[in-house]
Amino acid sequence: MTATEIPYSNTQITAWLRGLMSIAWADNDFSPSEKELLQEFTQDRHLEAFTDASSLDQLKPITPQELKEAFGDDADMAENFLRTAVMMAMVDGEYSISEDDLIQEYCEALGQEIQAIAQLRKAIQASPDEEQHPNLLEPVKEWMDHLDIKDQRLAKFICKVVPAQCPFERDVYLFGKKIMHIPAMCKINPLFDQLMGLRFKSLSYLADECGQDVSKYC
């Protein structure tokens, strides 16, 4: 399949984006920056030409059954979607229980039993005082690394969602007094390297396979 071909139908890519938006909504913390990001993406001329949605309002949350109907029995598509779902949940450095619950519902509807996602669930359900094995998330990292980038719409989405570099740590001051310290995202996100790897893979796909100028993403 060449990069100029469309591997996913309009209906499938729209369902895919609705699923990712549902993940963003799952923790009831759909920030203005997330909304602005998705709005910008839906207004991308390339996206408008090949999806059923042309505005954020049309990308409403999707039920597990609707997602199943859109994807059919394509197991590879389902697993790649779930990788991007985990990416969407982890991009802010926190994999919440509400996000995990929805991802589990999507897994069940799509007939996917992903051991890596089970490991993530084990990590977030562990007691704060419970000592966890240092390699607990290795299966998750390996699984994320196998995301197959073969659609430039999704490649663009990843490039927009994942920051180009580790957001710097910073102190927050109020009236000249420090009220909090925010650590660098790469220090609090255990999958930061995997997210950056997905971003690089997406950039390479757009530049090498699609012949596009990716400078705006750098």
C-alpha positions as CSV (number, residue, x, y, z in Angstrom):
1,M,0.0,0.0,0.0
2,T,1.4,3.4,-0.9
3,A,1.2,6.5,1.2
4,T,-1.2,8.1,-1.3
5,E,-3.8,5.4,-0.7
6,I,-6.3,5.7,2.1
7,P,-6.1,2.7,4.4
8,Y,-9.1,3.7,6.5
9,S,-12.5,4.8,5.3
10,N,-14.1,8.1,6.3
11,T,-16.4,6.4,8.7
12,Q,-13.5,4.5,10.3
13,I,-11.2,7.5,10.8
14,T,-14.1,9.6,12.2
15,A,-15.0,6.8,14.6
16,W,-11.3,6.6,15.5
17,L,-11.1,10.4,16.3
18,R,-14.4,10.2,18.2
19,G,-12.9,7.4,20.3
20,L,-9.8,9.5,21.1
21,M,-12.0,12.4,22.0
22,S,-14.0,10.2,24.3
23,I,-10.8,9.3,26.1
24,A,-10.0,13.0,26.5
25,W,-13.5,13.5,28.0
26,A,-13.4,10.4,30.3
27,D,-11.8,12.1,33.3
28,N,-14.2,15.1,33.0
29,D,-11.2,17.3,32.5
30,F,-11.4,18.2,28.8
31,S,-9.2,21.3,29.0
32,P,-9.4,24.4,26.7
33,S,-6.0,23.4,25.3
34,E,-7.3,19.9,24.4
35,K,-10.4,21.4,22.8
36,E,-8.3,23.9,20.8
37,L,-6.0,21.1,19.7
38,L,-8.9,18.9,18.4
39,Q,-10.6,21.9,16.8
40,E,-7.4,22.8,15.0
41,F,-7.1,19.2,13.8
42,T,-10.7,18.9,12.5
43,Q,-10.2,22.1,10.5
44,D,-7.1,20.7,8.8
45,R,-7.9,20.7,5.1
46,H,-6.5,17.2,4.6
47,L,-8.8,15.9,7.3
48,E,-11.9,17.6,6.0
49,A,-11.3,16.0,2.6
50,F,-11.3,12.4,4.0
51,T,-13.6,12.2,7.1
52,D,-17.2,12.6,7.9
53,A,-16.5,15.4,10.4
54,S,-15.5,19.0,9.7
55,S,-15.9,20.5,13.2
56,L,-15.3,19.5,16.8
57,D,-19.0,19.5,17.5
58,Q,-19.4,16.6,15.0
59,L,-16.8,14.5,16.9
60,K,-19.1,13.5,19.7
61,P,-18.1,10.7,22.1
62,I,-18.6,7.2,20.7
63,T,-20.0,4.1,22.4
64,P,-18.0,0.9,22.4
65,Q,-20.7,-0.7,20.1
66,E,-20.5,2.2,17.6
67,L,-16.7,1.8,17.5
68,K,-17.1,-1.9,16.9
69,E,-19.5,-1.3,14.0
70,A,-17.2,1.2,12.4
71,F,-14.1,-1.1,12.7
72,G,-15.7,-4.3,11.8
73,D,-13.5,-7.4,12.4
74,D,-10.2,-5.7,11.6
75,A,-8.1,-6.8,14.6
76,D,-5.0,-4.8,13.4
77,M,-7.0,-1.6,13.2
78,A,-8.6,-2.3,16.6
79,E,-5.2,-2.8,18.3
80,N,-3.7,0.3,16.6
81,F,-6.6,2.3,17.8
82,L,-6.1,1.1,21.4
83,R,-2.5,2.1,21.2
84,T,-3.5,5.6,20.3
85,A,-6.2,5.5,23.0
86,V,-3.5,4.8,25.6
87,M,-1.4,7.5,24.1
88,M,-4.2,10.0,24.5
89,A,-4.7,9.0,28.1
90,M,-1.0,9.3,28.9
91,V,-0.1,12.4,27.1
92,D,-0.8,14.5,30.2
93,G,1.3,12.2,32.3
94,E,-1.6,10.6,34.1
95,Y,-3.5,7.4,33.3
96,S,-6.7,7.8,35.3
97,I,-9.1,5.1,36.4
98,S,-11.9,6.7,34.4
99,E,-9.8,6.6,31.2
100,D,-8.8,3.1,31.9
101,D,-12.4,2.0,32.5
102,L,-13.4,3.4,29.0
103,I,-10.4,1.8,27.3
104,Q,-11.4,-1.5,28.9
105,E,-14.9,-1.1,27.5
106,Y,-13.4,-0.5,24.1
107,C,-11.2,-3.5,24.4
108,E,-14.1,-5.8,25.3
109,A,-16.3,-4.4,22.4
110,L,-13.4,-4.9,19.9
111,G,-12.6,-8.4,21.1
112,Q,-9.1,-7.4,22.2
113,E,-7.3,-8.7,25.3
114,I,-4.2,-6.7,25.6
115,Q,-1.8,-7.8,28.4
116,A,0.0,-4.4,28.2
117,I,-3.2,-2.6,29.1
118,A,-3.8,-5.0,32.0
119,Q,-0.4,-4.1,33.3
120,L,-1.3,-0.4,33.2
121,R,-4.5,-1.2,35.1
122,K,-2.5,-3.1,37.7
123,A,-0.2,-0.1,38.1
124,I,-2.9,2.5,38.7
125,Q,-4.9,0.2,41.0
126,A,-1.9,-0.5,43.2
127,S,-1.8,1.0,46.7
128,P,0.5,4.0,47.0
129,D,2.5,2.1,49.6
130,E,2.8,-1.0,47.5
131,E,6.2,-1.6,46.0
132,Q,6.0,-2.2,42.3
133,H,8.4,-4.1,40.2
134,P,10.7,-1.7,38.2
135,N,9.9,-3.5,35.0
136,L,6.1,-3.5,35.4
137,L,5.5,-1.2,32.4
138,E,8.0,-2.8,30.1
139,P,5.3,-4.8,28.2
140,V,3.4,-1.6,27.8
141,K,6.4,0.2,26.4
142,E,7.1,-2.6,23.9
143,W,3.4,-2.8,22.9
144,M,3.3,1.0,22.3
145,D,6.4,0.9,20.2
146,H,4.6,-1.4,17.7
147,L,2.0,1.2,16.6
148,D,1.8,0.9,12.8
149,I,1.7,4.4,11.2
150,K,0.0,4.0,7.8
151,D,-2.4,6.9,7.6
152,Q,-1.3,10.5,7.4
153,R,-4.4,11.8,9.2
154,L,-3.5,9.8,12.3
155,A,0.2,10.7,11.8
156,K,-0.7,14.4,11.8
157,F,-2.9,13.9,14.9
158,I,0.0,12.3,16.8
159,C,2.4,15.1,15.8
160,K,-0.1,17.6,17.2
161,V,-1.0,15.8,20.4
162,V,2.5,14.8,21.5
163,P,4.7,17.8,22.4
164,A,7.9,18.3,20.3
165,Q,10.0,18.3,23.5
166,C,9.8,17.6,27.2
167,P,7.8,20.4,28.8
168,F,10.2,22.2,31.1
169,E,9.8,22.0,34.9
170,R,8.8,25.3,36.4
171,D,7.9,27.0,39.6
172,V,4.5,28.7,39.9
173,Y,4.5,32.0,41.8
174,L,1.6,34.0,43.2
175,F,2.3,37.6,44.4
176,G,6.0,36.8,44.4
177,K,5.7,33.6,46.5
178,K,6.2,30.2,45.1
179,I,3.1,28.1,45.6
180,M,4.0,25.0,43.6
181,H,6.7,23.2,41.6
182,I,5.7,21.4,38.4
183,P,8.2,18.7,37.4
184,A,9.3,18.2,33.8
185,M,6.7,16.0,32.0
186,C,9.4,13.5,31.1
187,K,10.1,12.9,34.8
188,I,6.5,12.1,35.7
189,N,5.3,10.3,32.6
190,P,6.6,6.7,32.5
191,L,5.7,6.4,28.8
192,F,7.2,9.7,27.7
193,D,9.9,8.0,25.6
194,Q,7.3,5.9,23.9
195,L,5.2,9.0,23.1
196,M,8.2,10.8,21.6
197,G,9.0,7.6,19.6
198,L,5.4,7.6,18.2
199,R,5.8,11.3,17.3
200,F,9.2,10.6,15.5
201,K,7.7,7.7,13.7
202,S,4.8,9.9,12.6
203,L,7.1,12.7,11.4
204,S,9.2,10.2,9.4
205,Y,6.1,8.7,7.8
206,L,4.8,12.1,6.7
207,A,8.2,13.2,5.4
208,D,9.5,10.0,3.9
209,E,6.4,8.2,2.7
210,C,4.0,11.2,2.1
211,G,6.6,13.7,0.9
212,Q,5.2,16.4,3.2
213,D,6.8,19.4,4.8
214,V,6.9,18.6,8.6
215,S,8.6,21.8,9.7
216,K,5.4,23.1,11.3
217,Y,5.5,20.2,13.7
218,C,9.1,20.7,14.8
